Amino acid sequence: MNFPLLLANRINVKGQRTFSKLIVRVTIGALSLAIIAILLSVAILRGFKEEITTKQRGFFGDIIVTRHELSPTDITPVLLGEAQKDSLLKIPGVLSISPFATQVGIINVNDEVEGIMLKGIDSLYNQSFLNSCLVEGELLDLKAERADQQLLISHYLANRLKLDVGDNLIMSFVQDKRIRKRKFIIQGIFRTNSDDWDKNYVVGSLDVIRKLNNLLPNEAGAYEIRISDFSQLTQATEAVNDALPMHLKASNVVEYWADVFNWLEMLDMNDDIIFVLMVIVAVINMISSLLITILERTNMIGILKALGMNNGDLRKVFIWNSLYIIGYGLLIGNIFAFAIYMFQRATHFFKLDPSIYYLEFVPMNIDILSVLILNLSVVAVVLLTTIIPSMLVTRISPIKTIQFK
């Protein structure tokens, strides 16, 4: 029989606490708040990073293939043959290769003028990201008649130019020192909540840009490549570069938007700070609770020593007692954290200013393994810190405590 565990259980379940009762409750509350703060901060940070990363990847893919010293906004044609595409698709993790091009244009409608960038895509382009951002209308149907006239415009530009789904507009392009105009019909309205996309880009047919720049039917301004595992982005970019001909290069989304991804990396420090501060609060409360419990049980310790119980077993009693308090606090904290997590995931109740955070609500995402690791980390740190104050039992003299009794 594990007598220290049995005795600790009787103290916790049947023991009549007096002064230490309030302290134990405060300790359990502090532990609950600590694990709630830790779990939710990790869930929010991961959710935020994933949402922002998805937006950055969504509009131009993971890897962009261009000519050397050029960018996707250049109209110098780029051509990948079928054999070259097949070799790139054989690279582990590469999902798709899509041609696209961009062209600077001017929209003049309803007494408003706006300079924009037209992104042209073809009928095989994966529009899943655009579909997730669509707020009105439909996606481009580039296999339909008059597909060249279809246009997706951002919610910001639609409001600014007083446009709606089904409205017509004229877009002007400067080509060889002369202005060329094209008519478009708004097929849908999207909102990414990113100023980079919403204020600057509209999406249409790649054939429009090909005709404006006299490109061949299979030529493009650049190619975007999507991969399955974003954590392997650097390795995939190197593999693509190795497979490309000398006049082409591959750059990834992290390189293009370095400021955004550097900012996301800096956010990891917030989680570390919250974890350290919450663990310190939990440790201080746990030590206080343990010391008060030991002092309150001084007479019991003296009697047990007089009956032959050694200091090691007595310390185990109070360590088991501490583990009970830690477990109870973490159980309550995990239940509340999970409830808040599921509530936010289901309702998006807590909102954000999209002009600042690029998101309309507080995102949350965490996996079971991370929850287990965080809980075990808190248990390990807090429990280890109780070992030193538990040594107080070695200083208690059975003669003095029994005599005092």
N, C-alpha and C positions, 0 to 999 in steps of 0.2 A: 504494500500500500504506500502511495506517495503522500506521507503525512503533511509536508509543507503545503502541497496543493489542496489537500482536504481541509486544513486549517484556514488557508486563504479563502477557500470557498465558503466556509462557515462565517468568516469575518464579513465577507461581501454580502452574503445572502441573509444570514440570520443575526449578524452582529448589530448591536444597538449603537449607532453612531451618535455622537453628541456634537461637539465643536467641529469635528472634521466633516460632518454631513454637508454643510454648505460649501466647503472647500472642494469636496469631491464633485459636487454638482457643477461648480464653476469650472473645474478641470475638464470634466466631460464636455461641457459646453465649448470650452476653448479648443479642445481637440476636434470637436464636430465642425466648428467654424474654420479651423485650420485646413481640414481635408476638403471642405466645401470650396474654400478659396483656391486651394491648389488644383483640384480637379477641374473647376470651372475655368480657371485661368489657362490651364493647358488646353482644354477643349476649345475655348474661344480663340486662342492663338493659332492652334492647328486649323480650325475652321476658317479663320481669317486668311491665313497663308494659302490654304488650298483654294479659296474662292478667288483671291487676287491672282494667284498663279494660273488658275483656269482661265481667267479673263485675258491675261497677257498671252497665254498660249493660244487662246481661241481664235483671235482675229488674224494672226499671221503664222500659226503653226509653231512647231518646236524648233525646226531648223529651216533656214532660208538659203537657197542656192542662187547666187548671182555671179556676175562677172567680177573679176578683181578690180578693186577701187571703185566699184559701183554699188548702188543701193537699189532696193525694190522700186524706188521712185524714178529711176532712170528708164528710158524707153529703148535703150540698145537691146536688140533681141537676144534672147537666150534660148538655146535649143538642146534638149536632151533626147537622144534617140531611144528607140524601144529597148535596144540592148543595154544601154546605160541605165535606163529606168529599172530593168529587170535585175541588174547587178546591185542597184541600190536597195531594191525591195528584198534582196536576199540577206541584207545586213540584219543581224539579230535585233529585234525590237522595232524595226521600221514597219509602220502600218500602211502608209499611203504617201503618194507624191502627186501634188496638184500644181498645175501651172496657174499663174495669175500675173497681172500687171496693174500699175497705177498710173493715173493721168491727172494732172492739175486741171481744174475747171472752175467756172464761175456760174453761179445760179442767180438770175435776176428775175424775181417774181414778187407780185404784190407790193411793189415799191420797196423791196428789200434786196440787197446784194450780199452774196456770201461766197467767199472763196472756199472751195472744197477739194478733196482728193477722191477721185473715183477709183475704187478697187474693182477690177474686172475678174470674174471667175467663169469657169466653163460648166457644162451640164453635169460633169462627173464630180464636181467639188462637193465635199462633205459639209453641208450647211447645218449640222447639229448644233454648233455653238450659236449661230444666228437664230436658230429656232428657239433656243433657250432664252434668248434676249428679246424675242419678238413680242411686242405689246399690242399691235394691231395689224390686220391684214394677213398676208400669206408670204411664204418664202418664194424666191425666184423660181420660175418654171422655165428653164433655159432650153427646153425641148419644144416649147410651144411656139405658135406663130407670133411674130413681132417680139420675140424674146429680147431683142436688142433694146427695146424701149422700156423694159421693166427695170425698176429701181427700188432698192431698199434705202430708206433714209432714217436718220436717228430721231428720237423723240425731241431732242434739243433743237435740231434744225427744223423739224416740222413745226414746232411752236414758234420759233424765231421767224420763219418764212410764211407762217399761217397756212400750212399745207395739211392735207389729210389723205388717207388712202383713196386712190382713184383719181386724184388731181393730176393735171398735166403741168409740166414745167419745161423750160428751155435751158439747156446747159451749153455754155460757150467754152470752146477750147482754142487756145492760140497755137497755130501750126504754121511754121514757115512764114512768120510775120503777117499772117492773116487769121482772121477769126472764123472758126467753123462751129456751127451750131447743130445741136442734136436735141430731138424731142424725147422726153421720158414720161412714163406714167408711174406713179408711186404704187408699188405692189404691196409694200409692208413698211411698218415703222418699228425699229428696234431701240432698245435702251440698254447700254452696257454699264452706265454710271461711271464711265471713265472718260475724262475730258479728251484724252488722246484720240479716242475713237469717235465719241459722240459729237464733238465740235468740228471734226475735220474730215470724216470719212462718210461716203455713201458707197453702196455696193450695187454693181450692175454686171452686164455681160462682158466677158473678155473680148468678144468679137468686135465690140464698139472700139476698144483701144487698138485692136489689130488693124481695123479699117482706117482709123485716124493716123496711124503711124506706118501704114503700108507693110504690115508684118505678114508673114506666111501663115496659113491656117494652123500650123503646128508650133509656131514660135510664141514666146511669152516674154514678159519682163523679168520674171524670176519664177522659182519653184519653191513651194513650201512642203516640208516633210513633217509628218506626225509620227511620234514614237509611242510605244506602249508604256514604258517605264521612265518617268521624268527624272528619277534619281540617276539614270544612266545617260543623261543628256550629254555630258562632256565626252564620254566614250563613244556615243553614237555620232557626235559631231566629228570626232577624229576619224572614225571609220568612213563616214560619208566623204570627208575631204580626201582620204586616201583613194576612194573609188572614182572621184571626179577627174575630168581632164584638166590639164594645166591652166587653162584660161578661166576656169570656174572655181569658186570658193564656197564653203559652207560656213554660215554664222548662226549661232543659236539665239534663242529669245532672251537668255540671260545676258548675253553680250550686247544685244540691241537695247535692252531696258535695264542696264546695270544699276541705275539709281533705285529703281523700284525693288529689285531683288536684294540689293544691299540693305535697303530699309527693312525688308522682311527678315533678313538675317539678324539685324540689330534687335528685333522684337524678342528674340530668344532670351535676351538678357532680362527682360521683364519677368518671365516665368521663373528664372533662377532667383531673382530678388524676392519674388513672392514666396517661393518655396522656402528660402532661408529664413525670411521674417516669420512666416507662419510656424515653422518648426521651432524657432527660438521661443515664440509665445507658448507653444505646446510644452516645450521642455521646462520652461520656468514654472508653468502651472503644475506640471507633473511632479517636479521636485518639491514644490511647496506642499502639494497634497501628500506626498510620501513622508516628508518630514513631520507634518502634523499628525498623520496616522501613526507613525512610530512613537511620537511623544505621547499620544493619547493611549497607546497600548503598552506603556512602560511597565506597568504592573504585570501584565500578562507575559511580557518578555522575561521579567525577573523570575516569575514562577516557573516558566518553561526551562529557563537556564538552571534553576535549582533542581528541577527534575531530570536534568542531564541532557537537554537539547543543546547542540553545539551552535556556534555563531553562523556557520555556513547554512544550516537548515533554517535558522531564523531569518536570515537574509532572503532565502528562497521564498519564505512565506510572503514577505512584502514585495518581492519582485513579481510573484504570481498575482498579488493584489493589484500591483501597478498594471500588469498585463490585462487584467480584467477591466480596469478603468479605460485603458487605451482602446481595447476592443469594443467596449460599449460606445465610447465617443466616436470611433471610426465608423461603427455600424450606423449610428444616427446620422453622421455627416454624409456617408455614402448614399443613404436613402434620400436625404434632402437634395444632394447634388444630382442624383439620377432623376429625381422628380423635376427639378428645374431644367435639366438638360433635355428631357423628353418634352416638357411643356414648350420650351423655346423652339425645338426642332419641329414641333407640330403646328405652332401658332405664329412663330416669328413675332412674338409680343414685344420684345425689346428692340427698338428701332435705332438706326444710325442715320446721320446726315450723309447722303451719297456724294455730295459735293466735296466732302472731306475724306471720307473713308472708302469711297467707290462702291459701297454696299448700302442697301436699304434696311438691313436688319443685322443683329448680332449673330454671326454664324458660329456653330459649335460642331465639333467632330472629335471623337476620341474612341479608342478601341479598348476591349476588355484587358488585353495584355498591359497596356499603359496604366490602366486603373489599378491592376494588381501590383505592378512595380512601384507605383507611387504610394500605395497603401503600405506595402512591405517596407519601403524606405522610411516612411514616417515611423512605423512600429520599431524598426531597428534602431533608428537614431534616438528616439525618445526612450526606448527601453534601456539602451546602453548608458544613457545619462543617469538613469536611476540606480545604477550599480554603486556609484560612489556614495550618494546619500544613504543608501541602504546599509552602509558600513557603520552607521550610527549605532546599530544594535550591539556592536562589539564593545562600545563604550559604556553600556548600561550594566551596572553591578547588581546581581540578584540580591545581595545582602541589604544594600541600601534601599532598593525598591520594595522588598518585602517588609523591611523595618518601617519604611515610610507608610506602607499600607496599614 
